Amino acid sequence: MQSNDFRVNNQFLKFKGKDVIIGFKNRDEIEGKIVAIDNYLNIAIETDNNVKVIKGGKITFISIKK
């Protein structure tokens, strides 16, 4: 039985549409607004210049900017 009811974890959805700082395993950081996120923390983030796609396995933290 296959279901078409795919739902993203509510804890991840709180980041969607918010200005965030994302930290990477190589200690780099990026700032922007999350436009898409999934259960694997794959993210599409809108920065000043463009939209970037980030694989969830590279992320160490996501912090909402105040």
FENWO-V782223 format. One record per run of one state. SS is the DSSP state (hx for helix, st for strand, lp for the rest). FROM is the first residue (numbers start at 1). TO is the last residue. If there is no record, write none. Layout:
ss-><SS:SS>
from-><FROM:FROM>
to-><TO:TO>
This chain:
ss-><lp:hx:lp:st:lp:st:lp:st:lp:st:lp:hx:st:lp>
from-><1:10:14:19:25:29:38:43:47:51:55:56:59:65>
to-><9:13:18:24:28:37:42:46:50:54:55:58:64:66>
